[in-house]
Amino acid sequence: MSGRIGLVTTITALAGMSALCVIPVSADEGHRPPPGSNTMLVAPLETAPGLEVIVSDVVIPPNAEVPPHTHPGEEIVYVIEGAAIHREEGQEDRIYRAGEAFVIGKGKVHSPQTTNEPARAIVFRVHPVGAPERMPAE
């Protein structure tokens, strides 16, 4: 339960920040953004100069794998629909289902994959301002 409380606290804190970029996302019942990482917010972090948060609604279709990649900062993932296999270099594969959350460390090579159902997650990325959101793994 404490993980969910922490997530709610994070969301509440993010809601109070002034955004550099806000992309409206429909709350209509049954709305699903297109496959991929759909940016919802990019905002500076006042308590951490030089860092920004990127909030995305990520949709991965059934039987798909995102190519191995890294991020220049931490990534916090909260699965809201379906399930995905989290593949991270140096870790055992793990399935995360709706209602579960996890953190991917800075620079960790990872590659999510779905089975016969799609997955959808809200992803918070904390990055240096101006850094690329994602980089292909070497």
BAROTOR-735705 format. One record per residue: residue number from 1; x, y, z of N, C-alpha, C in turn. Coordinates in nm, 3 decimals, decimal comma, padded with zeros to 5 digits. Example, Ala and Ser with C-alpha at 12.3 -4.5 7.8 and 13.67 -1.06 7.14 Angstrom:
2
<atom pos="1" n_xx="01,319" n_yy="-00,569" n_zz="00,780" ca_xx="01,230" ca_yy="-00,450" ca_zz="00,780" c_xx="01,320" c_yy="-00,330" c_zz="00,780"/>
<atom pos="2" n_xx="01,285" n_yy="-00,225" n_zz="00,708" ca_xx="01,367" ca_yy="-00,106" ca_zz="00,714" c_xx="01,290" c_yy="00,003" c_zz="00,787"/>
end
This chain:
138
<atom pos="1" n_xx="00,082" n_yy="-00,119" n_zz="00,000" ca_xx="00,000" ca_yy="00,000" ca_zz="00,000" c_xx="00,087" c_yy="00,126" c_zz="00,000"/>
<atom pos="2" n_xx="00,201" n_yy="00,121" n_zz="00,066" ca_xx="00,285" ca_yy="00,241" ca_zz="00,073" c_xx="00,333" c_yy="00,284" c_zz="-00,065"/>
<atom pos="3" n_xx="00,353" n_yy="00,189" n_zz="-00,159" ca_xx="00,392" ca_yy="00,225" ca_zz="-00,295" c_xx="00,287" c_yy="00,309" c_zz="-00,364"/>
<atom pos="4" n_xx="00,160" n_yy="00,274" n_zz="-00,342" ca_xx="00,051" ca_yy="00,351" ca_zz="-00,403" c_xx="00,040" c_yy="00,489" c_zz="-00,340"/>
<atom pos="5" n_xx="00,061" n_yy="00,498" n_zz="-00,208" ca_xx="00,056" ca_yy="00,628" ca_zz="-00,142" c_xx="00,168" c_yy="00,715" c_zz="-00,196"/>
<atom pos="6" n_xx="00,287" n_yy="00,659" n_zz="-00,213" ca_xx="00,399" ca_yy="00,734" ca_zz="-00,269" c_xx="00,369" c_yy="00,782" c_zz="-00,410"/>
<atom pos="7" n_xx="00,304" n_yy="00,697" n_zz="-00,490" ca_xx="00,269" ca_yy="00,735" ca_zz="-00,627" c_xx="00,169" c_yy="00,849" c_zz="-00,626"/>
<atom pos="8" n_xx="00,069" n_yy="00,841" n_zz="-00,538" ca_xx="-00,030" ca_yy="00,947" ca_zz="-00,529" c_xx="00,037" c_yy="01,077" c_zz="-00,486"/>
<atom pos="9" n_xx="00,130" n_yy="01,070" n_zz="-00,391" ca_xx="00,204" ca_yy="01,188" ca_zz="-00,348" c_xx="00,282" c_yy="01,247" c_zz="-00,463"/>
<atom pos="10" n_xx="00,348" n_yy="01,161" n_zz="-00,542" ca_xx="00,424" ca_yy="01,208" ca_zz="-00,658" c_xx="00,333" c_yy="01,275" c_zz="-00,759"/>
<atom pos="11" n_xx="00,220" n_yy="01,214" n_zz="-00,789" ca_xx="00,127" ca_yy="01,271" ca_zz="-00,887" c_xx="00,076" c_yy="01,405" c_zz="-00,837"/>
<atom pos="12" n_xx="00,042" n_yy="01,413" n_zz="-00,707" ca_xx="-00,007" ca_yy="01,538" ca_zz="-00,650" c_xx="00,099" c_yy="01,647" c_zz="-00,661"/>
<atom pos="13" n_xx="00,223" n_yy="01,612" n_zz="-00,629" ca_xx="00,332" ca_yy="01,710" ca_zz="-00,637" c_xx="00,352" c_yy="01,757" c_zz="-00,781"/>
<atom pos="14" n_xx="00,345" n_yy="01,663" n_zz="-00,876" ca_xx="00,364" ca_yy="01,699" ca_zz="-01,016" c_xx="00,252" c_yy="01,790" c_zz="-01,065"/>
<atom pos="15" n_xx="00,132" n_yy="01,767" n_zz="-01,015" ca_xx="00,018" ca_yy="01,848" ca_zz="-01,059" c_xx="00,035" c_yy="01,994" c_zz="-01,021"/>
<atom pos="16" n_xx="00,110" n_yy="02,022" n_zz="-00,915" ca_xx="00,129" ca_yy="02,158" ca_zz="-00,871" c_xx="00,241" c_yy="02,232" c_zz="-00,942"/>
<atom pos="17" n_xx="00,316" n_yy="02,166" n_zz="-01,027" ca_xx="00,429" ca_yy="02,231" ca_zz="-01,095" c_xx="00,381" c_yy="02,309" c_zz="-01,217"/>
<atom pos="18" n_xx="00,456" n_yy="02,412" n_zz="-01,251" ca_xx="00,425" ca_yy="02,484" ca_zz="-01,374" c_xx="00,488" c_yy="02,408" c_zz="-01,489"/>
<atom pos="19" n_xx="00,410" n_yy="02,378" n_zz="-01,589" ca_xx="00,456" ca_yy="02,295" ca_zz="-01,700" c_xx="00,519" c_yy="02,377" c_zz="-01,811"/>
<atom pos="20" n_xx="00,622" n_yy="02,323" n_zz="-01,871" ca_xx="00,678" ca_yy="02,382" ca_zz="-01,992" c_xx="00,594" c_yy="02,339" c_zz="-02,111"/>
<atom pos="21" n_xx="00,543" n_yy="02,218" n_zz="-02,103" ca_xx="00,466" ca_yy="02,163" ca_zz="-02,215" c_xx="00,358" c_yy="02,073" c_zz="-02,159"/>
<atom pos="22" n_xx="00,234" n_yy="02,098" n_zz="-02,193" ca_xx="00,124" ca_yy="02,011" ca_zz="-02,150" c_xx="00,048" c_yy="01,970" c_zz="-02,275"/>
<atom pos="23" n_xx="00,030" n_yy="01,841" n_zz="-02,290" ca_xx="-00,046" ca_yy="01,788" ca_zz="-02,402" c_xx="-00,171" c_yy="01,726" c_zz="-02,344"/>
<atom pos="24" n_xx="-00,291" n_yy="01,780" n_zz="-02,375" ca_xx="-00,413" ca_yy="01,728" ca_zz="-02,316" c_xx="-00,436" c_yy="01,583" c_zz="-02,357"/>
<atom pos="25" n_xx="-00,480" n_yy="01,503" n_zz="-02,263" ca_xx="-00,513" ca_yy="01,363" ca_zz="-02,289" c_xx="-00,657" c_yy="01,345" c_zz="-02,247"/>
<atom pos="26" n_xx="-00,738" n_yy="01,288" n_zz="-02,333" ca_xx="-00,880" ca_yy="01,270" ca_zz="-02,306" c_xx="-00,902" c_yy="01,171" c_zz="-02,194"/>
<atom pos="27" n_xx="-00,999" n_yy="01,201" n_zz="-02,108" ca_xx="-01,035" ca_yy="01,110" ca_zz="-02,001" c_xx="-01,162" c_yy="01,033" c_zz="-02,038"/>
<atom pos="28" n_xx="-01,205" n_yy="01,043" n_zz="-02,164" ca_xx="-01,326" ca_yy="00,973" ca_zz="-02,208" c_xx="-01,313" c_yy="00,824" c_zz="-02,185"/>
<atom pos="29" n_xx="-01,423" n_yy="00,764" n_zz="-02,142" ca_xx="-01,425" ca_yy="00,620" ca_zz="-02,122" c_xx="-01,386" c_yy="00,551" c_zz="-02,253"/>
<atom pos="30" n_xx="-01,297" n_yy="00,456" n_zz="-02,244" ca_xx="-01,256" ca_yy="00,379" ca_zz="-02,360" c_xx="-01,147" c_yy="00,445" c_zz="-02,442"/>
<atom pos="31" n_xx="-01,104" n_yy="00,566" n_zz="-02,406" ca_xx="-00,998" ca_yy="00,634" ca_zz="-02,483" c_xx="-00,866" c_yy="00,563" c_zz="-02,458"/>
<atom pos="32" n_xx="-00,795" n_yy="00,534" n_zz="-02,565" ca_xx="-00,661" ca_yy="00,478" ca_zz="-02,555" c_xx="-00,575" c_yy="00,552" c_zz="-02,655"/>
<atom pos="33" n_xx="-00,467" n_yy="00,611" n_zz="-02,607" ca_xx="-00,377" ca_yy="00,679" ca_zz="-02,701" c_xx="-00,314" c_yy="00,578" c_zz="-02,795"/>
<atom pos="34" n_xx="-00,251" n_yy="00,625" n_zz="-02,901" ca_xx="-00,188" ca_yy="00,533" ca_zz="-02,996" c_xx="-00,069" c_yy="00,460" c_zz="-02,933"/>
<atom pos="35" n_xx="-00,028" n_yy="00,349" n_zz="-02,993" ca_xx="00,090" ca_yy="00,277" ca_zz="-02,943" c_xx="00,211" c_yy="00,369" c_zz="-02,937"/>
<atom pos="36" n_xx="00,293" n_yy="00,349" n_zz="-02,836" ca_xx="00,414" ca_yy="00,428" ca_zz="-02,819" c_xx="00,411" c_yy="00,506" c_zz="-02,691"/>
<atom pos="37" n_xx="00,506" n_yy="00,598" n_zz="-02,678" ca_xx="00,518" ca_yy="00,682" ca_zz="-02,560" c_xx="00,453" c_yy="00,816" c_zz="-02,591"/>
<atom pos="38" n_xx="00,338" n_yy="00,843" n_zz="-02,532" ca_xx="00,259" ca_yy="00,962" ca_zz="-02,557" c_xx="00,284" c_yy="01,062" c_zz="-02,444"/>
<atom pos="39" n_xx="00,363" n_yy="01,166" n_zz="-02,474" ca_xx="00,401" ca_yy="01,264" ca_zz="-02,374" c_xx="00,279" c_yy="01,345" c_zz="-02,328"/>
<atom pos="40" n_xx="00,262" n_yy="01,352" n_zz="-02,196" ca_xx="00,152" ca_yy="01,427" ca_zz="-02,137" c_xx="00,200" c_yy="01,555" c_zz="-02,070"/>
<atom pos="41" n_xx="00,325" n_yy="01,554" n_zz="-02,021" ca_xx="00,376" ca_yy="01,669" ca_zz="-01,947" c_xx="00,528" c_yy="01,669" c_zz="-01,950"/>
<atom pos="42" n_xx="00,586" n_yy="01,787" n_zz="-01,966" ca_xx="00,729" ca_yy="01,809" ca_zz="-01,947" c_xx="00,738" c_yy="01,931" c_zz="-01,857"/>
<atom pos="43" n_xx="00,806" n_yy="01,917" n_zz="-01,741" ca_xx="00,810" ca_yy="02,028" ca_zz="-01,646" c_xx="00,941" c_yy="02,027" c_zz="-01,567"/>
<atom pos="44" n_xx="00,990" n_yy="02,147" n_zz="-01,532" ca_xx="01,111" ca_yy="02,154" ca_zz="-01,450" c_xx="01,079" c_yy="02,110" c_zz="-01,307"/>
<atom pos="45" n_xx="01,180" n_yy="02,068" n_zz="-01,236" ca_xx="01,166" ca_yy="02,033" ca_zz="-01,095" c_xx="01,231" c_yy="02,145" c_zz="-01,014"/>
<atom pos="46" n_xx="01,151" n_yy="02,226" n_zz="-00,948" ca_xx="01,203" ca_yy="02,341" ca_zz="-00,873" c_xx="01,300" c_yy="02,299" c_zz="-00,762"/>
<atom pos="47" n_xx="01,278" n_yy="02,184" n_zz="-00,702" ca_xx="01,364" ca_yy="02,138" ca_zz="-00,592" c_xx="01,491" c_yy="02,071" c_zz="-00,642"/>
<atom pos="48" n_xx="01,502" n_yy="02,053" n_zz="-00,772" ca_xx="01,621" ca_yy="01,989" ca_zz="-00,830" c_xx="01,659" c_yy="02,063" c_zz="-00,958"/>
<atom pos="49" n_xx="01,723" n_yy="02,180" n_zz="-00,945" ca_xx="01,760" ca_yy="02,257" ca_zz="-01,064" c_xx="01,840" c_yy="02,172" c_zz="-01,163"/>
<atom pos="50" n_xx="01,806" n_yy="02,190" n_zz="-01,290" ca_xx="01,874" ca_yy="02,114" ca_zz="-01,396" c_xx="01,805" c_yy="01,984" c_zz="-01,430"/>
<atom pos="51" n_xx="01,701" n_yy="01,949" n_zz="-01,353" ca_xx="01,626" ca_yy="01,826" ca_zz="-01,382" c_xx="01,484" c_yy="01,861" c_zz="-01,422"/>
<atom pos="52" n_xx="01,424" n_yy="01,774" n_zz="-01,502" ca_xx="01,285" ca_yy="01,789" ca_zz="-01,542" c_xx="01,216" c_yy="01,653" c_zz="-01,531"/>
<atom pos="53" n_xx="01,084" n_yy="01,657" n_zz="-01,525" ca_xx="01,006" ca_yy="01,534" ca_zz="-01,526" c_xx="00,930" c_yy="01,528" c_zz="-01,657"/>
<atom pos="54" n_xx="00,925" n_yy="01,409" n_zz="-01,712" ca_xx="00,848" ca_yy="01,382" ca_zz="-01,833" c_xx="00,746" c_yy="01,276" c_zz="-01,794"/>
<atom pos="55" n_xx="00,617" n_yy="01,305" n_zz="-01,813" ca_xx="00,512" ca_yy="01,209" ca_zz="-01,783" c_xx="00,454" c_yy="01,162" c_zz="-01,915"/>
<atom pos="56" n_xx="00,449" n_yy="01,030" n_zz="-01,932" ca_xx="00,400" ca_yy="00,972" ca_zz="-02,057" c_xx="00,296" c_yy="00,864" c_zz="-02,031"/>
<atom pos="57" n_xx="00,203" n_yy="00,852" n_zz="-02,124" ca_xx="00,106" ca_yy="00,743" ca_zz="-02,125" c_xx="00,159" c_yy="00,647" c_zz="-02,232"/>
<atom pos="58" n_xx="00,214" n_yy="00,534" n_zz="-02,188" ca_xx="00,282" ca_yy="00,441" ca_zz="-02,278" c_xx="00,191" c_yy="00,322" c_zz="-02,310"/>
<atom pos="59" n_xx="00,172" n_yy="00,297" n_zz="-02,439" ca_xx="00,090" ca_yy="00,185" ca_zz="-02,485" c_xx="00,176" c_yy="00,092" c_zz="-02,568"/>
<atom pos="60" n_xx="00,177" n_yy="-00,036" n_zz="-02,530" ca_xx="00,250" ca_yy="-00,137" ca_zz="-02,606" c_xx="00,148" c_yy="-00,238" c_zz="-02,658"/>
<atom pos="61" n_xx="00,136" n_yy="-00,254" n_zz="-02,790" ca_xx="00,038" ca_yy="-00,348" ca_zz="-02,847" c_xx="00,068" c_yy="-00,493" c_zz="-02,807"/>
<atom pos="62" n_xx="-00,028" n_yy="-00,583" n_zz="-02,831" ca_xx="-00,004" ca_yy="-00,725" ca_zz="-02,802" c_xx="00,113" c_yy="-00,780" c_zz="-02,885"/>
<atom pos="63" n_xx="00,183" n_yy="-00,876" n_zz="-02,829" ca_xx="00,292" ca_yy="-00,947" ca_zz="-02,897" c_xx="00,396" c_yy="-00,852" c_zz="-02,956"/>
<atom pos="64" n_xx="00,433" n_yy="-00,751" n_zz="-02,879" ca_xx="00,531" ca_yy="-00,652" ca_zz="-02,925" c_xx="00,646" c_yy="-00,642" c_zz="-02,826"/>
<atom pos="65" n_xx="00,761" n_yy="-00,598" n_zz="-02,875" ca_xx="00,876" ca_yy="-00,575" ca_zz="-02,789" c_xx="00,936" c_yy="-00,439" c_zz="-02,825"/>
<atom pos="66" n_xx="00,961" n_yy="-00,359" n_zz="-02,723" ca_xx="01,027" ca_yy="-00,230" ca_zz="-02,742" c_xx="01,176" c_yy="-00,259" c_zz="-02,753"/>
<atom pos="67" n_xx="01,245" n_yy="-00,207" n_zz="-02,854" ca_xx="01,388" ca_yy="-00,236" ca_zz="-02,867" c_xx="01,466" c_yy="-00,193" c_zz="-02,742"/>
<atom pos="68" n_xx="01,575" n_yy="-00,264" n_zz="-02,711" ca_xx="01,657" ca_yy="-00,228" ca_zz="-02,593" c_xx="01,701" c_yy="-00,082" c_zz="-02,599"/>
<atom pos="69" n_xx="01,687" n_yy="-00,014" n_zz="-02,485" ca_xx="01,721" ca_yy="00,127" ca_zz="-02,478" c_xx="01,754" c_yy="00,166" c_zz="-02,334"/>
<atom pos="70" n_xx="01,798" n_yy="00,291" n_zz="-02,316" ca_xx="01,828" ca_yy="00,345" ca_zz="-02,184" c_xx="01,767" c_yy="00,485" c_zz="-02,173"/>
<atom pos="71" n_xx="01,771" n_yy="00,540" n_zz="-02,052" ca_xx="01,727" ca_yy="00,677" ca_zz="-02,027" c_xx="01,836" c_yy="00,747" c_zz="-01,947"/>
<atom pos="72" n_xx="01,848" n_yy="00,880" n_zz="-01,962" ca_xx="01,953" ca_yy="00,952" ca_zz="-01,891" c_xx="01,919" c_yy="00,983" c_zz="-01,745"/>
<atom pos="73" n_xx="01,814" n_yy="00,925" n_zz="-01,695" ca_xx="01,773" ca_yy="00,943" ca_zz="-01,556" c_xx="01,682" c_yy="00,830" c_zz="-01,513"/>
<atom pos="74" n_xx="01,624" n_yy="00,842" n_zz="-01,394" ca_xx="01,536" ca_yy="00,736" ca_zz="-01,344" c_xx="01,402" c_yy="00,738" c_zz="-01,418"/>
<atom pos="75" n_xx="01,340" n_yy="00,619" n_zz="-01,419" ca_xx="01,210" ca_yy="00,602" ca_zz="-01,481" c_xx="01,121" c_yy="00,529" c_zz="-01,381"/>
<atom pos="76" n_xx="01,005" n_yy="00,587" n_zz="-01,349" ca_xx="00,910" ca_yy="00,525" ca_zz="-01,257" c_xx="00,790" c_yy="00,483" c_zz="-01,340"/>
<atom pos="77" n_xx="00,755" n_yy="00,355" n_zz="-01,332" ca_xx="00,650" ca_yy="00,297" ca_zz="-01,417" c_xx="00,535" c_yy="00,249" c_zz="-01,330"/>
<atom pos="78" n_xx="00,412" n_yy="00,288" n_zz="-01,366" ca_xx="00,292" ca_yy="00,239" ca_zz="-01,300" c_xx="00,202" c_yy="00,178" c_zz="-01,408"/>
<atom pos="79" n_xx="00,184" n_yy="00,047" n_zz="-01,404" ca_xx="00,105" ca_yy="-00,024" ca_zz="-01,505" c_xx="-00,044" c_yy="-00,003" c_zz="-01,474"/>
<atom pos="80" n_xx="-00,118" n_yy="00,048" n_zz="-01,573" ca_xx="-00,261" ca_yy="00,074" ca_zz="-01,552" c_xx="-00,352" c_yy="-00,024" c_zz="-01,626"/>
<atom pos="81" n_xx="-00,300" n_yy="-00,093" n_zz="-01,727" ca_xx="-00,380" ca_yy="-00,192" ca_zz="-01,800" c_xx="-00,289" c_yy="-00,304" c_zz="-01,847"/>
<atom pos="82" n_xx="-00,344" n_yy="-00,425" n_zz="-01,849" ca_xx="-00,271" ca_yy="-00,538" ca_zz="-01,905" c_xx="-00,151" c_yy="-00,580" c_zz="-01,824"/>
<atom pos="83" n_xx="-00,053" n_yy="-00,635" n_zz="-01,892" ca_xx="00,070" ca_yy="-00,682" ca_zz="-01,828" c_xx="00,184" c_yy="-00,675" c_zz="-01,929"/>
<atom pos="84" n_xx="00,305" n_yy="-00,660" n_zz="-01,876" ca_xx="00,423" ca_yy="-00,656" ca_zz="-01,963" c_xx="00,538" c_yy="-00,728" c_zz="-01,893"/>
<atom pos="85" n_xx="00,621" n_yy="-00,788" n_zz="-01,975" ca_xx="00,743" ca_yy="-00,851" ca_zz="-01,924" c_xx="00,850" c_yy="-00,743" c_zz="-01,924"/>
<atom pos="86" n_xx="00,908" n_yy="-00,719" n_zz="-01,806" ca_xx="01,015" ca_yy="-00,620" ca_zz="-01,795" c_xx="01,147" c_yy="-00,695" c_zz="-01,808"/>
<atom pos="87" n_xx="01,221" n_yy="-00,662" n_zz="-01,911" ca_xx="01,353" ca_yy="-00,722" ca_zz="-01,934" c_xx="01,457" c_yy="-00,614" c_zz="-01,910"/>
<atom pos="88" n_xx="01,546" n_yy="-00,640" n_zz="-01,814" ca_xx="01,650" ca_yy="-00,543" ca_zz="-01,781" c_xx="01,782" c_yy="-00,616" c_zz="-01,769"/>
<atom pos="89" n_xx="01,883" n_yy="-00,560" n_zz="-01,834" ca_xx="02,016" ca_yy="-00,620" ca_zz="-01,832" c_xx="02,061" c_yy="-00,645" c_zz="-01,688"/>
<atom pos="90" n_xx="02,107" n_yy="-00,769" n_zz="-01,662" ca_xx="02,156" ca_yy="-00,804" ca_zz="-01,529" c_xx="02,048" c_yy="-00,847" c_zz="-01,431"/>
<atom pos="91" n_xx="01,920" n_yy="-00,845" n_zz="-01,474" ca_xx="01,808" ca_yy="-00,884" ca_zz="-01,388" c_xx="01,730" c_yy="-00,998" c_zz="-01,453"/>
<atom pos="92" n_xx="01,660" n_yy="-01,074" n_zz="-01,369" ca_xx="01,570" ca_yy="-01,175" ca_zz="-01,424" c_xx="01,447" c_yy="-01,105" c_zz="-01,481"/>
<atom pos="93" n_xx="01,391" n_yy="-01,159" n_zz="-01,589" ca_xx="01,268" ca_yy="-01,105" ca_zz="-01,646" c_xx="01,159" c_yy="-01,112" c_zz="-01,539"/>
<atom pos="94" n_xx="01,071" n_yy="-01,011" n_zz="-01,539" ca_xx="00,961" ca_yy="-01,009" ca_zz="-01,443" c_xx="00,837" c_yy="-00,954" c_zz="-01,511"/>
<atom pos="95" n_xx="00,724" n_yy="-01,014" n_zz="-01,482" ca_xx="00,597" ca_yy="-00,966" ca_zz="-01,536" c_xx="00,536" c_yy="-00,867" c_zz="-01,436"/>
<atom pos="96" n_xx="00,499" n_yy="-00,750" n_zz="-01,488" ca_xx="00,429" ca_yy="-00,651" ca_zz="-01,407" c_xx="00,288" c_yy="-00,638" c_zz="-01,463"/>
<atom pos="97" n_xx="00,190" n_yy="-00,638" n_zz="-01,373" ca_xx="00,050" ca_yy="-00,633" ca_zz="-01,411" c_xx="-00,014" c_yy="-00,501" c_zz="-01,364"/>
<atom pos="98" n_xx="-00,135" n_yy="-00,473" n_zz="-01,414" ca_xx="-00,208" ca_yy="-00,353" ca_zz="-01,375" c_xx="-00,210" c_yy="-00,341" c_zz="-01,224"/>
<atom pos="99" n_xx="-00,179" n_yy="-00,219" n_zz="-01,177" ca_xx="-00,176" ca_yy="-00,192" ca_zz="-01,033" c_xx="-00,038" c_yy="-00,203" c_zz="-00,971"/>
<atom pos="100" n_xx="00,061" n_yy="-00,248" n_zz="-01,048" ca_xx="00,197" ca_yy="-00,261" ca_zz="-00,995" c_xx="00,285" c_yy="-00,147" c_zz="-01,047"/>
<atom pos="101" n_xx="00,387" n_yy="-00,113" n_zz="-00,968" ca_xx="00,479" ca_yy="-00,006" ca_zz="-01,004" c_xx="00,622" c_yy="-00,052" c_zz="-00,979"/>
<atom pos="102" n_xx="00,716" n_yy="00,008" n_zz="-01,053" ca_xx="00,857" ca_yy="-00,025" ca_zz="-01,034" c_xx="00,943" c_yy="00,089" c_zz="-01,086"/>
<atom pos="103" n_xx="01,070" n_yy="00,085" n_zz="-01,051" ca_xx="01,166" ca_yy="00,188" ca_zz="-01,091" c_xx="01,275" c_yy="00,126" c_zz="-01,177"/>
<atom pos="104" n_xx="01,313" n_yy="00,197" n_zz="-01,282" ca_xx="01,426" ca_yy="00,157" ca_zz="-01,366" c_xx="01,534" c_yy="00,262" c_zz="-01,344"/>
<atom pos="105" n_xx="01,651" n_yy="00,218" n_zz="-01,305" ca_xx="01,761" ca_yy="00,310" ca_zz="-01,274" c_xx="01,819" c_yy="00,377" c_zz="-01,397"/>
<atom pos="106" n_xx="01,885" n_yy="00,488" n_zz="-01,372" ca_xx="01,951" ca_yy="00,567" ca_zz="-01,476" c_xx="02,047" c_yy="00,480" c_zz="-01,557"/>
<atom pos="107" n_xx="02,034" n_yy="00,486" n_zz="-01,689" ca_xx="02,127" ca_yy="00,417" ca_zz="-01,780" c_xx="02,109" c_yy="00,266" c_zz="-01,789"/>
<atom pos="108" n_xx="02,007" n_yy="00,210" n_zz="-01,725" ca_xx="01,986" ca_yy="00,064" ca_zz="-01,729" c_xx="01,927" c_yy="00,025" c_zz="-01,865"/>
<atom pos="109" n_xx="01,988" n_yy="-00,072" n_zz="-01,930" ca_xx="01,936" ca_yy="-00,121" ca_zz="-02,059" c_xx="01,814" c_yy="-00,207" c_zz="-02,029"/>
<atom pos="110" n_xx="01,702" n_yy="-00,174" n_zz="-02,092" ca_xx="01,579" ca_yy="-00,250" ca_zz="-02,070" c_xx="01,497" c_yy="-00,256" c_zz="-02,199"/>
<atom pos="111" n_xx="01,403" n_yy="-00,352" n_zz="-02,200" ca_xx="01,324" ca_yy="-00,376" ca_zz="-02,320" c_xx="01,193" c_yy="-00,443" c_zz="-02,280"/>
<atom pos="112" n_xx="01,083" n_yy="-00,365" n_zz="-02,261" ca_xx="00,956" ca_yy="-00,427" ca_zz="-02,225" c_xx="00,897" c_yy="-00,505" c_zz="-02,342"/>
<atom pos="113" n_xx="00,821" n_yy="-00,608" n_zz="-02,306" ca_xx="00,758" ca_yy="-00,694" ca_zz="-02,407" c_xx="00,620" c_yy="-00,734" c_zz="-02,358"/>
<atom pos="114" n_xx="00,525" n_yy="-00,744" n_zz="-02,450" ca_xx="00,392" ca_yy="-00,792" ca_zz="-02,415" c_xx="00,371" c_yy="-00,934" c_zz="-02,467"/>
<atom pos="115" n_xx="00,266" n_yy="-00,996" n_zz="-02,416" ca_xx="00,227" ca_yy="-01,129" ca_zz="-02,466" c_xx="00,107" c_yy="-01,107" c_zz="-02,557"/>
<atom pos="116" n_xx="00,001" n_yy="-01,185" n_zz="-02,540" ca_xx="-00,113" ca_yy="-01,173" ca_zz="-02,631" c_xx="-00,210" c_yy="-01,061" c_zz="-02,593"/>
<atom pos="117" n_xx="-00,177" n_yy="-00,982" n_zz="-02,490" ca_xx="-00,261" ca_yy="-00,868" ca_zz="-02,455" c_xx="-00,175" c_yy="-00,741" c_zz="-02,452"/>
<atom pos="118" n_xx="-00,238" n_yy="-00,626" n_zz="-02,480" ca_xx="-00,161" ca_yy="-00,502" ca_zz="-02,476" c_xx="-00,128" c_yy="-00,463" c_zz="-02,332"/>
<atom pos="119" n_xx="-00,038" n_yy="-00,368" n_zz="-02,317" ca_xx="-00,006" ca_yy="-00,312" ca_zz="-02,185" c_xx="-00,010" c_yy="-00,161" c_zz="-02,196"/>
<atom pos="120" n_xx="-00,045" n_yy="-00,098" n_zz="-02,085" ca_xx="-00,048" ca_yy="00,047" ca_zz="-02,080" c_xx="00,005" c_yy="00,091" c_zz="-01,944"/>
<atom pos="121" n_xx="00,090" n_yy="00,192" n_zz="-01,942" ca_xx="00,149" ca_yy="00,239" ca_zz="-01,817" c_xx="00,162" c_yy="00,391" c_zz="-01,819"/>
<atom pos="122" n_xx="00,156" n_yy="00,449" n_zz="-01,701" ca_xx="00,191" ca_yy="00,590" ca_zz="-01,685" c_xx="00,336" c_yy="00,589" c_zz="-01,639"/>
<atom pos="123" n_xx="00,421" n_yy="00,661" n_zz="-01,711" ca_xx="00,565" ca_yy="00,659" ca_zz="-01,686" c_xx="00,613" c_yy="00,799" c_zz="-01,652"/>
<atom pos="124" n_xx="00,685" n_yy="00,810" n_zz="-01,540" ca_xx="00,747" ca_yy="00,935" ca_zz="-01,496" c_xx="00,896" c_yy="00,920" c_zz="-01,517"/>
<atom pos="125" n_xx="00,955" n_yy="01,011" n_zz="-01,595" ca_xx="01,100" ca_yy="01,008" ca_zz="-01,618" c_xx="01,159" c_yy="01,135" c_zz="-01,559"/>
<atom pos="126" n_xx="01,264" n_yy="01,120" n_zz="-01,480" ca_xx="01,334" ca_yy="01,235" ca_zz="-01,424" c_xx="01,469" c_yy="01,241" c_zz="-01,492"/>
<atom pos="127" n_xx="01,489" n_yy="01,346" n_zz="-01,572" ca_xx="01,606" ca_yy="01,358" ca_zz="-01,659" c_xx="01,673" c_yy="01,493" c_zz="-01,646"/>
<atom pos="128" n_xx="01,800" n_yy="01,502" n_zz="-01,687" ca_xx="01,862" ca_yy="01,633" ca_zz="-01,701" c_xx="01,785" c_yy="01,713" c_zz="-01,808"/>
<atom pos="129" n_xx="01,763" n_yy="01,840" n_zz="-01,784" ca_xx="01,691" ca_yy="01,925" ca_zz="-01,879" c_xx="01,759" c_yy="01,919" c_zz="-02,015"/>
<atom pos="130" n_xx="01,679" n_yy="01,895" n_zz="-02,119" ca_xx="01,729" ca_yy="01,895" ca_zz="-02,256" c_xx="01,791" c_yy="01,764" c_zz="-02,302"/>
<atom pos="131" n_xx="01,807" n_yy="01,666" n_zz="-02,212" ca_xx="01,863" ca_yy="01,537" ca_zz="-02,252" c_xx="01,760" c_yy="01,461" c_zz="-02,336"/>
<atom pos="132" n_xx="01,805" n_yy="01,373" n_zz="-02,425" ca_xx="01,709" ca_yy="01,294" ca_zz="-02,502" c_xx="01,627" c_yy="01,206" c_zz="-02,408"/>
<atom pos="133" n_xx="01,501" n_yy="01,186" n_zz="-02,442" ca_xx="01,414" ca_yy="01,105" ca_zz="-02,358" c_xx="01,460" c_yy="00,960" c_zz="-02,350"/>
<atom pos="134" n_xx="01,508" n_yy="00,908" n_zz="-02,463" ca_xx="01,551" ca_yy="00,767" ca_zz="-02,468" c_xx="01,664" c_yy="00,755" c_zz="-02,567"/>
<atom pos="135" n_xx="01,752" n_yy="00,656" n_zz="-02,542" ca_xx="01,865" ca_yy="00,631" ca_zz="-02,632" c_xx="01,871" c_yy="00,482" c_zz="-02,662"/>
<atom pos="136" n_xx="01,892" n_yy="00,444" n_zz="-02,789" ca_xx="01,906" ca_yy="00,301" ca_zz="-02,820" c_xx="02,025" c_yy="00,243" c_zz="-02,745"/>
<atom pos="137" n_xx="02,013" n_yy="00,117" n_zz="-02,703" ca_xx="02,124" ca_yy="00,050" ca_zz="-02,634" c_xx="02,232" c_yy="00,020" c_zz="-02,736"/>
<atom pos="138" n_xx="02,356" n_yy="00,027" n_zz="-02,691" ca_xx="02,469" ca_yy="00,001" ca_zz="-02,781" c_xx="02,496" c_yy="-00,148" c_zz="-02,790"/>
end
